[in-house]
Amino acid sequence: MSLLKGNVLYGQSGGPTAVINASAYGVIKEALLHRGIIDEVYGMHYGIQGALNDDLYRMSDQLMQDLEKLPATPGAAFGSIRYKLKNYKTDETDYIKLMTVFKKYNIRYFFYNGGNDSMDTCNKIDEYLRHVGYECKVIGVPKTIDNDLPITDHSPGFGSAAKYIANTMMEIVCDNISYPKSKVAIVEIMGRHAGWLTAASHVATHNGSGPDLIYLPEIPFDKEKFLEDVKRVYTEKKRCVVAVSEGIQDLDGKFIGLAAQTQDSFGHNQLGGVADQLAELIHKRLGFSTREIEFGLTQRCAAHMQSKVDLEEAIGVGTEAMKRALKGESGVMVCIRRDSNLPYKSSFFTHPLNEIANVEVKIPRHMINKEGNGLEDSFLNYVYPLIQGEVKPKYDQGVVGFCYLKLPKKYN
C-alpha cells in the first residue's frame, strides 16, 4: 500500500485537560518521524474555527524545545472552541470553507482532539470528505475529564483530574477536622450527566480523609433524603463534608444548579451554583453553618498533579492516531483497552466515529452504593490504576515552564 503524501492538521476542542497537550505532542512527534510523507504539521488556532478562518499554527515555526514542554502544559495550547458544525446536507457553507483550506495546505491527515461533541465534528468532516471524494484520513483523539466517552475504557484527562480531586479533597477534610466542631462543607465538582469526577472523591474517603456523602447525576437527587443524610452525619460527628456533582437533578429531572437559561452551540445548559443552593437549603432547614467550595477550573488544569499513567496514555493516543492514519485508517477514534488491573496494562484500538459521537457513558449502578450517597469498591478497582505515578514538574526560579506557541504569522 502506497502511503498518502500530504500535510497534517491537528486541533483541540471542548474543555481543556491537564494532558490534552500531551496528545498533541504525540501526534506531532510521530508525524515528524515521517518526513517525505508528511512535509508540515499545522495546528488549528481555536479548534475548527481556526480551520474555517485559515488561522493555523505551523510547527516548523516552533522551537523544538518549546514543543517538548507540551506534555507538562495545562490548558489547550493551540486554543479550543465549542462550535457545532451543521449537517452538510442542510448547510454546506462551513464545509466549503474547510475544503478551501484543506486544498490550500494539502491536508491529508486530520486529527481532532476532544470529547463527545468533538467526535461529532470529526465524524461530520469525515463523512463530508468521503462525500466529495477528497482523500484525507480523519482520526478522533479522545480527551475529556468527564470520562463519558463510550467504547474506550476511560478517557485521557480523567486520571489526572481524578488524582487532583482525590488529593485536594483529602486536604479539605484535614482542614475541616481541625476544630472540635466544624461547618458543613459542600464541595461542587464538574460533571453534567456523568459523575465520574465526583466519584473520584471516594478515593479520599477510602484513604481515611474524604467526604462523608457523595451525590452523582446518575441518581435522582431527593432533597429530603439529602437533609436526613446531612443531619445524621453532623449529629454524630459535629462536622460533615459533602461532594456533589454540578449536574445533579431533582426527582422531576430538573438541574439543581441551572445557573441560567443559556446554552452552548451543542445545546448544553450552563450549570453552576449547586453548592450555594444546597448550603442555603441546609442553613434554612437545619440551621447548620456551611462552607461552599467550588473546584472550578482547577480540576482540569492542575498539571502539577498529573497522573503518570494518564500522561503516558495521552501521549500514546496521539501517537497511535498518527500511526493508524498512516496505515490508512479513517473515520475512527483511538480507544484504550484495559488489558489487566494488577499490574495495570493497557493497549490501543480504534472504533468508528459514528458509533461514538454524541454518546455519553455514565457510572454503572453497581458502582454506586445502595443509598445513592457513596461509592462501592468496584469503583475503586476501576479508578486506582488510572491515578498512579507522579510526574515531577520542571521548575525555574520556583515556577513551572510551560509551552507558549508562536502565534500564526497573521498576528505578527
ROLO-309631 format. One record per residue (C-alpha): residue number from 1; residue in three letters; z, x, y. Coordinates in steps of 0.25 Angstrom, whole numbers, plus 5000, padded with zeros to 4 digits. Layout:
residues N
 sedren domi   pz   px   py
    NUM  ALA    Z    X    Y
...
END
This chain:
residues 412
 sedren domi   pz   px   py
      1  MET 5000 5000 5000
      2  SER 4996 5006 5013
      3  LEU 5007 5006 5024
      4  LEU 5005 4997 5036
      5  LYS 5004 5006 5048
      6  GLY 5009 5002 5062
      7  ASN 5022 5001 5070
      8  VAL 5036 4995 5069
      9  LEU 5042 4984 5077
     10  TYR 5057 4982 5076
     11  GLY 5066 4972 5083
     12  GLN 5080 4967 5083
     13  SER 5084 4952 5085
     14  GLY 5097 4944 5086
     15  GLY 5111 4949 5087
     16  PRO 5113 4964 5086
     17  THR 5122 4970 5076
     18  ALA 5129 4984 5074
     19  VAL 5118 4989 5065
     20  ILE 5105 4982 5069
     21  ASN 5100 4995 5076
     22  ALA 5103 5002 5062
     23  SER 5092 4993 5056
     24  ALA 5083 4997 5068
     25  TYR 5086 5011 5065
     26  GLY 5082 5009 5050
     27  VAL 5068 5002 5054
     28  ILE 5065 5013 5064
     29  LYS 5070 5025 5056
     30  GLU 5062 5020 5043
     31  ALA 5049 5017 5052
     32  LEU 5049 5031 5058
     33  LEU 5048 5037 5044
     34  HIS 5035 5031 5042
     35  ARG 5026 5038 5053
     36  GLY 5012 5036 5050
     37  ILE 5014 5022 5046
     38  ILE 5023 5018 5058
     39  ASP 5020 5024 5071
     40  GLU 5030 5017 5080
     41  VAL 5043 5009 5079
     42  TYR 5045 4998 5090
     43  GLY 5057 4991 5093
     44  MET 5057 4977 5100
     45  HIS 5065 4976 5113
     46  TYR 5074 4964 5111
     47  GLY 5068 4959 5098
     48  ILE 5056 4951 5096
     49  GLN 5056 4949 5111
     50  GLY 5052 4964 5112
     51  ALA 5040 4962 5103
     52  LEU 5036 4949 5111
     53  ASN 5037 4957 5124
     54  ASP 5031 4970 5120
     55  ASP 5044 4977 5123
     56  LEU 5046 4987 5112
     57  TYR 5054 5000 5109
     58  ARG 5046 5011 5104
     59  MET 5054 5020 5094
     60  SER 5046 5032 5098
     61  ASP 5052 5031 5111
     62  GLN 5066 5032 5106
     63  LEU 5074 5045 5103
     64  MET 5077 5046 5088
     65  GLN 5092 5050 5092
     66  ASP 5093 5036 5098
     67  LEU 5087 5029 5086
     68  GLU 5097 5036 5078
     69  LYS 5108 5029 5085
     70  LEU 5103 5015 5082
     71  PRO 5111 5013 5069
     72  ALA 5124 5014 5077
     73  THR 5119 5006 5089
     74  PRO 5124 4991 5091
     75  GLY 5116 4980 5097
     76  ALA 5101 4979 5096
     77  ALA 5096 4992 5101
     78  PHE 5082 4986 5102
     79  GLY 5086 4973 5109
     80  SER 5088 4960 5102
     81  ILE 5083 4946 5104
     82  ARG 5085 4931 5099
     83  TYR 5071 4926 5100
     84  LYS 5065 4915 5091
     85  LEU 5050 4916 5088
     86  LYS 5043 4903 5087
     87  ASN 5035 4900 5075
     88  TYR 5021 4906 5077
     89  LYS 5015 4893 5072
     90  THR 5020 4885 5084
     91  ASP 5020 4896 5095
     92  GLU 5013 4909 5093
     93  THR 5016 4915 5106
     94  ASP 5026 4926 5102
     95  TYR 5019 4930 5090
     96  ILE 5006 4933 5098
     97  LYS 5015 4942 5107
     98  LEU 5020 4949 5095
     99  MET 5007 4951 5089
    100  THR 5002 4958 5102
    101  VAL 5014 4967 5101
    102  PHE 5012 4970 5086
    103  LYS 4998 4973 5088
    104  LYS 5000 4982 5101
    105  TYR 5010 4991 5094
    106  ASN 5004 4989 5080
    107  ILE 5017 4983 5074
    108  ARG 5016 4983 5059
    109  TYR 5031 4983 5055
    110  PHE 5040 4973 5062
    111  PHE 5055 4973 5060
    112  TYR 5065 4962 5065
    113  ASN 5080 4965 5064
    114  GLY 5089 4953 5065
    115  GLY 5095 4941 5058
    116  ASN 5091 4927 5054
    117  ASP 5083 4923 5067
    118  SER 5077 4937 5068
    119  MET 5071 4935 5054
    120  ASP 5065 4922 5059
    121  THR 5058 4930 5069
    122  CYS 5054 4941 5059
    123  ASN 5049 4930 5050
    124  LYS 5040 4923 5060
    125  ILE 5034 4936 5064
    126  ASP 5031 4940 5050
    127  GLU 5024 4926 5048
    128  TYR 5016 4927 5061
    129  LEU 5011 4941 5058
    130  ARG 5007 4936 5044
    131  HIS 5000 4924 5050
    132  VAL 4991 4933 5060
    133  GLY 4989 4943 5049
    134  TYR 4995 4955 5057
    135  GLU 5001 4965 5047
    136  CYS 5015 4968 5050
    137  LYS 5027 4970 5041
    138  VAL 5039 4961 5046
    139  ILE 5053 4964 5041
    140  GLY 5066 4958 5045
    141  VAL 5078 4967 5047
    142  PRO 5091 4960 5045
    143  LYS 5103 4960 5055
    144  THR 5114 4951 5058
    145  ILE 5129 4952 5059
    146  ASP 5129 4937 5055
    147  ASN 5125 4941 5041
    148  ASP 5118 4928 5039
    149  LEU 5104 4933 5035
    150  PRO 5100 4927 5021
    151  ILE 5096 4935 5009
    152  THR 5101 4948 5013
    153  ASP 5116 4951 5008
    154  HIS 5120 4954 5022
    155  SER 5114 4958 5036
    156  PRO 5115 4971 5043
    157  GLY 5125 4970 5055
    158  PHE 5134 4961 5047
    159  GLY 5142 4972 5041
    160  SER 5145 4979 5054
    161  ALA 5149 4966 5061
    162  ALA 5158 4962 5049
    163  LYS 5165 4976 5050
    164  TYR 5167 4975 5064
    165  ILE 5173 4961 5063
    166  ALA 5182 4964 5051
    167  ASN 5188 4977 5058
    168  THR 5189 4970 5072
    169  MET 5196 4958 5066
    170  MET 5206 4967 5060
    171  GLU 5209 4974 5073
    172  ILE 5210 4960 5080
    173  VAL 5220 4956 5069
    174  CYS 5228 4969 5070
    175  ASP 5230 4965 5085
    176  ASN 5233 4951 5082
    177  ILE 5245 4954 5073
    178  SER 5251 4964 5083
    179  TYR 5261 4953 5088
    180  PRO 5271 4944 5081
    181  LYS 5263 4932 5086
    182  SER 5248 4933 5090
    183  LYS 5237 4923 5094
    184  VAL 5227 4916 5086
    185  ALA 5215 4926 5087
    186  ILE 5201 4919 5085
    187  VAL 5190 4929 5083
    188  GLU 5176 4924 5085
    189  ILE 5165 4931 5077
    190  MET 5150 4929 5077
    191  GLY 5143 4920 5066
    192  ARG 5135 4908 5069
    193  HIS 5133 4902 5056
    194  ALA 5138 4913 5046
    195  GLY 5152 4918 5046
    196  TRP 5149 4932 5040
    197  LEU 5155 4939 5053
    198  THR 5167 4931 5054
    199  ALA 5170 4932 5039
    200  ALA 5170 4948 5041
    201  SER 5183 4946 5048
    202  HIS 5189 4943 5034
    203  VAL 5187 4958 5031
    204  ALA 5198 4960 5041
    205  THR 5207 4949 5034
    206  HIS 5205 4956 5021
    207  ASN 5210 4969 5027
    208  GLY 5223 4962 5032
    209  SER 5219 4961 5046
    210  GLY 5209 4949 5048
    211  PRO 5208 4935 5053
    212  ASP 5217 4924 5047
    213  LEU 5206 4914 5048
    214  ILE 5191 4915 5047
    215  TYR 5181 4904 5051
    216  LEU 5166 4904 5048
    217  PRO 5154 4896 5051
    218  GLU 5152 4893 5037
    219  ILE 5164 4884 5036
    220  PRO 5165 4872 5046
    221  PHE 5176 4874 5056
    222  ASP 5187 4864 5055
    223  LYS 5196 4865 5068
    224  GLU 5208 4858 5062
    225  LYS 5208 4867 5050
    226  PHE 5206 4879 5059
    227  LEU 5218 4875 5067
    228  GLU 5226 4873 5054
    229  ASP 5222 4887 5049
    230  VAL 5226 4894 5062
    231  LYS 5239 4887 5063
    232  ARG 5243 4891 5049
    233  VAL 5240 4905 5051
    234  TYR 5246 4906 5065
    235  THR 5259 4899 5060
    236  GLU 5260 4909 5048
    237  LYS 5256 4922 5056
    238  LYS 5258 4919 5070
    239  ARG 5244 4924 5072
    240  CYS 5230 4921 5068
    241  VAL 5217 4927 5068
    242  VAL 5204 4919 5066
    243  ALA 5190 4924 5064
    244  VAL 5179 4913 5067
    245  SER 5164 4913 5068
    246  GLU 5157 4909 5081
    247  GLY 5149 4899 5073
    248  ILE 5160 4890 5066
    249  GLN 5156 4876 5067
    250  ASP 5165 4863 5067
    251  LEU 5165 4853 5056
    252  ASP 5153 4846 5063
    253  GLY 5145 4859 5063
    254  LYS 5146 4862 5077
    255  PHE 5149 4876 5082
    256  ILE 5163 4878 5087
    257  GLY 5158 4889 5096
    258  LEU 5146 4883 5102
    259  ALA 5146 4891 5116
    260  ALA 5134 4884 5122
    261  GLN 5122 4875 5119
    262  THR 5113 4887 5120
    263  GLN 5105 4893 5108
    264  ASP 5097 4905 5106
    265  SER 5082 4905 5102
    266  PHE 5085 4903 5088
    267  GLY 5094 4890 5091
    268  HIS 5107 4897 5089
    269  ASN 5119 4891 5097
    270  GLN 5127 4900 5106
    271  LEU 5141 4902 5100
    272  GLY 5154 4907 5105
    273  GLY 5168 4903 5109
    274  VAL 5173 4899 5095
    275  ALA 5186 4908 5097
    276  ASP 5188 4901 5110
    277  GLN 5187 4887 5105
    278  LEU 5196 4890 5093
    279  ALA 5206 4897 5102
    280  GLU 5207 4884 5111
    281  LEU 5208 4875 5099
    282  ILE 5220 4883 5093
    283  HIS 5227 4884 5107
    284  LYS 5225 4869 5109
    285  ARG 5229 4864 5095
    286  LEU 5239 4875 5090
    287  GLY 5244 4881 5103
    288  PHE 5242 4896 5098
    289  SER 5237 4907 5107
    290  THR 5224 4912 5104
    291  ARG 5215 4924 5106
    292  GLU 5200 4923 5105
    293  ILE 5191 4935 5101
    294  GLU 5176 4935 5100
    295  PHE 5170 4947 5093
    296  GLY 5157 4944 5100
    297  LEU 5146 4955 5101
    298  THR 5155 4966 5095
    299  GLN 5154 4961 5081
    300  ARG 5139 4964 5081
    301  CYS 5139 4977 5090
    302  ALA 5150 4985 5084
    303  ALA 5142 4997 5080
    304  HIS 5155 5005 5079
    305  MET 5159 4997 5067
    306  GLN 5146 4997 5059
    307  SER 5147 4996 5044
    308  LYS 5140 5008 5038
    309  VAL 5135 4998 5027
    310  ASP 5129 4989 5038
    311  LEU 5123 5001 5046
    312  GLU 5116 5007 5033
    313  GLU 5111 4993 5029
    314  ALA 5106 4990 5043
    315  ILE 5098 5003 5043
    316  GLY 5094 5000 5029
    317  VAL 5087 4986 5032
    318  GLY 5080 4993 5044
    319  THR 5075 5004 5035
    320  GLU 5071 4994 5023
    321  ALA 5064 4985 5033
    322  MET 5055 4997 5037
    323  LYS 5053 5001 5022
    324  ARG 5049 4987 5018
    325  ALA 5039 4985 5029
    326  LEU 5032 4998 5025
    327  LYS 5031 4993 5011
    328  GLY 5024 4980 5016
    329  GLU 5035 4970 5016
    330  SER 5035 4960 5027
    331  GLY 5042 4947 5031
    332  VAL 5055 4951 5025
    333  MET 5069 4955 5029
    334  VAL 5077 4966 5023
    335  CYS 5089 4961 5016
    336  ILE 5101 4968 5010
    337  ARG 5105 4966 4995
    338  ARG 5119 4969 4991
    339  ASP 5118 4977 4978
    340  SER 5133 4979 4976
    341  ASN 5146 4978 4983
    342  LEU 5155 4989 4976
    343  PRO 5149 4998 4980
    344  TYR 5141 4991 4991
    345  LYS 5126 4993 4989
    346  SER 5114 4986 4996
    347  SER 5099 4986 4996
    348  PHE 5088 4980 5003
    349  PHE 5077 4970 5000
    350  THR 5068 4960 5008
    351  HIS 5067 4945 5009
    352  PRO 5057 4936 5016
    353  LEU 5060 4933 5031
    354  ASN 5056 4919 5029
    355  GLU 5068 4917 5020
    356  ILE 5078 4924 5029
    357  ALA 5074 4919 5043
    358  ASN 5084 4909 5049
    359  VAL 5093 4908 5037
    360  GLU 5108 4910 5038
    361  VAL 5117 4915 5027
    362  LYS 5132 4911 5028
    363  ILE 5144 4915 5021
    364  PRO 5145 4909 5007
    365  ARG 5156 4899 5006
    366  HIS 5163 4907 4995
    367  MET 5166 4918 5004
    368  ILE 5174 4909 5013
    369  ASN 5188 4904 5009
    370  LYS 5191 4890 5005
    371  GLU 5198 4887 5018
    372  GLY 5186 4891 5026
    373  ASN 5194 4901 5035
    374  GLY 5192 4914 5028
    375  LEU 5184 4922 5018
    376  GLU 5185 4925 5003
    377  ASP 5184 4939 4996
    378  SER 5169 4937 4993
    379  PHE 5166 4939 5008
    380  LEU 5174 4952 5008
    381  ASN 5166 4957 4996
    382  TYR 5153 4953 5004
    383  VAL 5157 4960 5017
    384  TYR 5165 4972 5014
    385  PRO 5153 4981 5009
    386  LEU 5146 4978 5022
    387  ILE 5156 4983 5031
    388  GLN 5158 4996 5024
    389  GLY 5156 5010 5030
    390  GLU 5159 5016 5044
    391  VAL 5149 5021 5054
    392  LYS 5154 5031 5063
    393  PRO 5148 5029 5077
    394  LYS 5144 5042 5085
    395  TYR 5152 5043 5098
    396  ASP 5148 5051 5110
    397  GLN 5160 5052 5120
    398  GLY 5167 5040 5114
    399  VAL 5155 5031 5113
    400  VAL 5144 5028 5103
    401  GLY 5130 5032 5105
    402  PHE 5120 5020 5104
    403  CYS 5105 5019 5103
    404  TYR 5098 5015 5116
    405  LEU 5084 5014 5114
    406  LYS 5074 5017 5125
    407  LEU 5068 5005 5131
    408  PRO 5054 5001 5129
    409  LYS 5045 5008 5139
    410  LYS 5043 4995 5147
    411  TYR 5057 4997 5152
    412  ASN 5055 5011 5157
END
